[in-house]
Amino acid sequence: MKPTNLHHVATAHAFIEALFPAGTTLPAPDAGSLLDEVESWCARQGGLGRGLDALLTVLDARFFLGHRQRFANAPLSERQQFLESLTGIQGGLLQGLSMPFRMAMLQDEGVLARLNVPNGVRVPADIESARWRQQITDAGSLEGDDTLEADVVIIGTGAGGAAAALELASQGLAVVVLEEGRYHDRRDFTGRLTEMIPLLYRAMGLTAAIGNTVIPVPIGRNVGGTTTINSGTAMAAPPETLARWRALGLRELTDAEMAPYNAEVMEILQVQKADPRYVGEIGNVIREGANRIGFVQTHDLPRNAAGCDGQGLCQFGCPTDAKQSTNVSYMPRALDAGAFLFTGFKATELLRNGTTIEGVKAEGKTAAGKPVTLTVRARATIVAMGSFLSPVFLMRNGIRLPQLGRQLSIHPAGAVLAHFPDRTFDHSRRIPQGFGVADLAAEGLMFEGGTIPLIGHGMMNPMAGAPYTRFVENYQHTAYFGFMIRDTSRGRVRPGPHPDFPFISYWMNQTDLALFKRGVRELSRMYLAAGAKEVWIPGLRKMGSVRNEQELDAYLNKARSPRDFTITAYHPLGTCQMGVNEKYGVTDSSHQVFGTRGLYVMDGSSVPGPLGVNPQVSIMALATRGARKLGMVLSKS
């Protein structure tokens, strides 16, 4: 008998059959093959299998209470009716259980072919070798434990860690960078999501904040971190954001102070406006609709992707190296300047001498699977693991500060969909985020979007059965656009049951909910003004459908909870934020952790509040500034 990671195989098989019936153009997927794919994911993520088993048990029990038979033994039509009837908490159960099965179905070769979605790209057999690659050492190449001496050790290669590495190495300091993930280049970026998601994302992209709703916040695990999987939008912090930070006591963060750092980042990232050819039809729809309802600040978004050819794979590793994520931009420059990068190493322990940190220990595995420890002794240690992992790492290493892990902001994001039967959006050959509307930016509401991969289309709804299949079939005629809000709500991060799953709590307040609803309303109005036949408003419990502004207002008047909407987030910030003292922050304005010498935080967690724009430029600029100041201190000592 074939070994399995799920105990409730029969229930899972029956669930797949009921969830994905045949439609007009899509046949029902082969349940056995789809289950095999999910099983392979469970084998790589042990917690996933246990979670699915628990949800399958609840599903079976709930069905038995109402039907007096097991779910797997019921007729297909009865199972389909049951799934389509689930709402509220039970609908949330269906969403959670269905996610991995939807992911597998939406990446099925047959489904992709029938919807005219390319599956993968041709990758080069080889690429030109560069000298800096000699500076990369993977844990698998080591034969035993090792100890290194350096001026600075940096944990993480995302926007903050990579920018700090380049600055410090450029000053002639001995820099060692540790990265839990691996280094990948365009030979690895196949565009096949079944390969790219486990390769580049932490926890298969299932990281989420829990509170009065569930908000997915995917983050990366690779050289480049989340910059490898973001959409490439590149904007500096607005003057009003810096003014808010100065009002918190961070008086050094003036426009004049940050301008040269922002300019330096923009130059390295080669920032330029998105090419309208690759923005595509969605840009025309949003421009038309926005102008007709009185908005005038429509524009192609600034991006770090010179030479982009619109393959729509920004979130899954750019196959052409056009997107200047830090694996392409900052880290090669840092290595060329003399830094050393060790991949496959997870930082575990800070080396402490009283109130001074003198380096870090990290753990990896040799090619034979044997544990190996790398000890790096350094005069300065920079934690750059991101807003979810940096505070947890510090907590586990004895840092006790009132604000550690608190003050989490996330820029809650929403999307609205619209059906245009006579327009084709060709999503898979367009920039995922290339167009914007900024009329309400000063009020904390920014509209940004472009296209979405099929997997996003199929995951962004609570439908099941025949309605779900019809929805998937309409992919190429469905417009997607989104918005994000500058949140006033704050969350918290604490250690969780698994290193990949810290406990992230976040409760959206009524002020933010009102602003989020305004985003839904104005974006829906843009679609209707541009001639949409139907507008869909995704929610955790149902997919709202409106055809005019009267129906829109009626729908939004009934929506009183964040759970009435599908909310995602991509910009976690602030859990180790800068402050004037330890009552208000975790680090000072030079990024040094209060009360601990030799320890710094330079990543999104040190950003002192939400920006209202995409944060990668600001994270890089602040890290460059902090590293420049640190380097000057170390050079004098």
Secondary structure, DSSP 4 states (H G I P E B T S, - for coil): ----S-S-HHHHHHHHHHHS---SSPPPP-HHHHHHHHHHHHHH-HHHHHHHHHHHHHHHHHHHHHHSS-GGGS-HHHHHHHHHH--HHHHHHHHHHHHHHHHHHHT-HHHHHHTT-----PPPS-----GGGGGEEEGGG--S-EEEEEEEEEE--SHHHHHHHHHHHHTT--EEEEESS----TTT----HHHHHHHHBGGGG--EEEESSEEE---B-STTGGGGSS--B--PPPHHHHHHHHHTT-TT--HHHHHHHHHHHHHHHT-EEPPHHHH-HHHHHHHHHHHHTT---EEEPEES-TT----S-GGG--TTS-S--TTTTHHHHHHHTT-EEEES-EEEEEEEETTEEEEEEEEEE-TTS-EEEEEEEEEEEEE-S-TTHHHHHHHHTT---TTTT--BB---EEEEEEE-TT----GGGS-SEEEEE-TTGGGTEEEEEE---HHHHHHS----SHHHHHHHHTGGGEEEEEEEE-----EEEEEEEETTEEEEEE---HHHHHHHHHHHHHHHHHHHHTT-SEEEE--SS--EEESSHHHHHHHHHH--SGGGS--B----B-TT-B-SSTTT-SB-TT-BBTT-BTEEE-SGGGS-S--SS--HHHHHHHHHHHHHHHHHHHHH-
